[in-house]
Amino acid sequence: MQTSLRFCSGKKKMHYSSGSTTILHGQSEVALSEVADHSIDLIFADPPYNIGKSFGSFHDKWPSDKDYAEWCYGWLTTCLRKLKSNGSMYVMTSTQAMPYLDLWLRNHCTILSRIMWHYDSSGVQAKSYYGSMFEPILFCVKDPKNYTFNADAIEVEARTGAVRKLIDYRKEIPTPYKSTKVPGNVWYYPRVRYRMPEYENHPSQKPEALLERIILASSNPNGVILDPFAGTFTTCAVAKRLGRRSIGIEQEREYLKIGLRRLGIASEFNGEKLIAPDKTYTRKNKTRHATSQGALFDE
Ligand SMILES: C[S@@+](CC[C@H](N)C(=O)[O-])C[C@H]1O[C@@H](n2cnc3c(N)ncnc32)[C@H](O)[C@@H]1O
């Protein structure tokens, strides 16, 4: 694999690329200037949610909702400029912040779907209100008359409840109803758990299966995908597997290192060996360990 490591002279930002994947290490607000306007087919934006999480040295809390929304409007404006005229953008944020982005986005592009990523319950259960079981995703396009949507690539089984195939007798020759359909806007995918092979050490890693549906539907092979808040670089990893080009931007050095390893760009960083998380875990009542290959042993 041909690997190139380029540094921007006089600037702190750094570029790392290999084959079809590029990592920009730095703040999105700055690094996005490295991306040509009107050059991107698909953007997946999963920013910090303003809920007080820690991402390495970064604390995800703005002084007010308004401050957070204003920050988002800044990078959303830039992202829309980077999109091709037939491009699509998926935007995530917290349930409480999404109304701000929804109201803003509907004035700057077309929101085609409001998706709920629904998952299994969180570890900490709410006792005095209804616990959150989903995260919202907006699917936006620049031009509702001209955008990519590969329905065939993402169809799911259309459950009718019938045991036998339903026949459409209204047709001249009775034919079975189509047994697949485009998924609706509630998507169930389990969150990334420690024991899953894709797990990385990050507080907000998104499942590969979620990105797979988005990338298959809204881009074509060799298309260019941008993730301005790459985290563990899930978007780039899935893009690579599906034969798309990608650019991932991340400001935290720890997560940059995950990306370099996960995407096969580098096996070392400043002399440090980049290794996958050690999946050793302990069971209650018994001390049972598992290796990252899944072999179990008791102590
Ligand atoms: C919600 S996480 C993204 C998770 C990612 N989708 C994944 O699957 O791993 C948001 C990421 O944005 C990064 N981040 C926060 N502010 C940033 C900024 N201004 N520029 C670039 N990255 C930033 C954080 O370090 C964090 O890793």
Ligand as a Chemical Component Dictionary entry (heavy atoms), coordinates in Angstrom:
data_LIG
# 
_chem_comp.id                   LIG 
_chem_comp.type                 NON-POLYMER 
_chem_comp.pdbx_formal_charge   0 
_chem_comp.three_letter_code    LIG 
# 
loop_
_chem_comp_atom.comp_id 
_chem_comp_atom.atom_id 
_chem_comp_atom.alt_atom_id 
_chem_comp_atom.type_symbol 
_chem_comp_atom.charge 
_chem_comp_atom.model_Cartn_x 
_chem_comp_atom.model_Cartn_y 
_chem_comp_atom.model_Cartn_z 
_chem_comp_atom.pdbx_ordinal 
LIG C1  C1  C 0  -19.602 12.270 18.160 1  
LIG S1  S1  S 1  -17.917 12.047 17.899 2  
LIG C2  C2  C 0  -17.825 11.294 16.303 3  
LIG C3  C3  C 0  -17.847 9.794  16.359 4  
LIG C4  C4  C 0  -17.670 9.110  15.019 5  
LIG N1  N1  N 0  -18.836 9.272  14.184 6  
LIG C5  C5  C 0  -17.351 7.641  15.171 7  
LIG O1  O1  O 0  -18.084 6.773  14.659 8  
LIG O2  O2  O -1 -16.383 7.321  15.847 9  
LIG C6  C6  C 0  -17.378 13.676 17.595 10 
LIG C7  C7  C 0  -15.879 13.788 17.368 11 
LIG O3  O3  O 0  -15.605 15.148 16.974 12 
LIG C8  C8  C 0  -14.339 15.499 17.496 13 
LIG N2  N2  N 0  -14.314 16.988 17.493 14 
LIG C9  C9  C 0  -14.873 17.839 18.391 15 
LIG N3  N3  N 0  -14.743 19.109 17.987 16 
LIG C10 C10 C 0  -14.080 19.069 16.813 17 
LIG C11 C11 C 0  -13.660 20.059 15.901 18 
LIG N4  N4  N 0  -13.899 21.347 16.120 19 
LIG N5  N5  N 0  -12.996 19.660 14.786 20 
LIG C12 C12 C 0  -12.742 18.341 14.554 21 
LIG N6  N6  N 0  -13.109 17.348 15.399 22 
LIG C13 C13 C 0  -13.785 17.712 16.499 23 
LIG C14 C14 C 0  -14.281 14.846 18.853 24 
LIG O4  O4  O 0  -12.956 14.668 19.277 25 
LIG C15 C15 C 0  -15.008 13.524 18.587 26 
LIG O5  O5  O 0  -14.103 12.486 18.305 27 
# 
loop_
_chem_comp_bond.comp_id 
_chem_comp_bond.atom_id_1 
_chem_comp_bond.atom_id_2 
_chem_comp_bond.value_order 
_chem_comp_bond.pdbx_ordinal 
LIG C1  S1  SING 1  
LIG S1  C2  SING 2  
LIG S1  C6  SING 3  
LIG C2  C3  SING 4  
LIG C3  C4  SING 5  
LIG C4  N1  SING 6  
LIG C4  C5  SING 7  
LIG C5  O1  DOUB 8  
LIG C5  O2  SING 9  
LIG C6  C7  SING 10 
LIG C7  O3  SING 11 
LIG C7  C15 SING 12 
LIG O3  C8  SING 13 
LIG C8  N2  SING 14 
LIG C8  C14 SING 15 
LIG N2  C9  SING 16 
LIG N2  C13 SING 17 
LIG C9  N3  DOUB 18 
LIG N3  C10 SING 19 
LIG C10 C11 SING 20 
LIG C10 C13 DOUB 21 
LIG C11 N4  SING 22 
LIG C11 N5  DOUB 23 
LIG N5  C12 SING 24 
LIG C12 N6  DOUB 25 
LIG N6  C13 SING 26 
LIG C14 O4  SING 27 
LIG C14 C15 SING 28 
LIG C15 O5  SING 29 
# 
